[in-house]
Amino acid sequence: MPLFKKIEFNATTHIYIWKITESFEQLVQEVRLNPVCQERISNMKSEMHQRGFLSVRKLLEEAGYTDFDLYYDAFGKPHLHDGKHISITHSHQFSSIIVSDEVVGIDIELQREKIIRIADKFCDAEFQYLNREETAEYIRKLTVIWGAKEAIFKIQNEKGISFKDHIAVNAFDLNQTETLANLHFSGWNKEFQIFFEEVENFTLVYALEK
């Protein structure tokens, strides 16, 4: 389908969201890939992952780029040749990118009950403000927390960072759609602005370094 949503966060930071309704065959006909990405998609075993990968290239077009403007570093982090910052995410039928003059990270996640079972693997201080009795809210907040930590990890992208031990997300209200988070790791002490919103039954989270 066409672009699902565009968020103009500020003059230099834009978020693009795609709802993936196209088949793999349709997407692969509409997208031109550079040789490195052509090899990457050929080695993907999941068609869902392939469709997500291709839909990101549709989003690049919406942002005025092509796959040839994008490259990945040795750690798998995406970059744009013009020097702007980019972060990429896709999950099931949604994909999203954020493009900015600032350092940014983005994540989109399907809200699922199974996140409750792994909460103690990525949460620590956050349990002080989470209410486990309100299951629906608990799932929604856990998804925000996971997305925030994933977005921050995409920014820092350093081996050894633990979501549970090194990244803490401040208390937040689901109606406020923003909070703060901190990364304490290897002598760093960084603060991030976290913004989130729900897209159907998904949660989109993006982080900007303060």
Secondary structure, DSSP 4 states (H G I P E B T S, - for coil): --EEEEEEEETTEEEEEEE--S-HHHHHHH----HHHHHHHHT---HHHHHHHHHHHHHHHHTT--GGGEEE-TTS-EEETTS-EEEEEEETTEEEEEEESS-EEEEEEE--GGGGGGHHHH-SGGGGT--TTSHHHHHHHHHHHHHHHHHHHHHH--TT--HHHHEEEPP--TTT-EEEEEEEETTEEEEEEEEEEEETTEEEEEEEE-
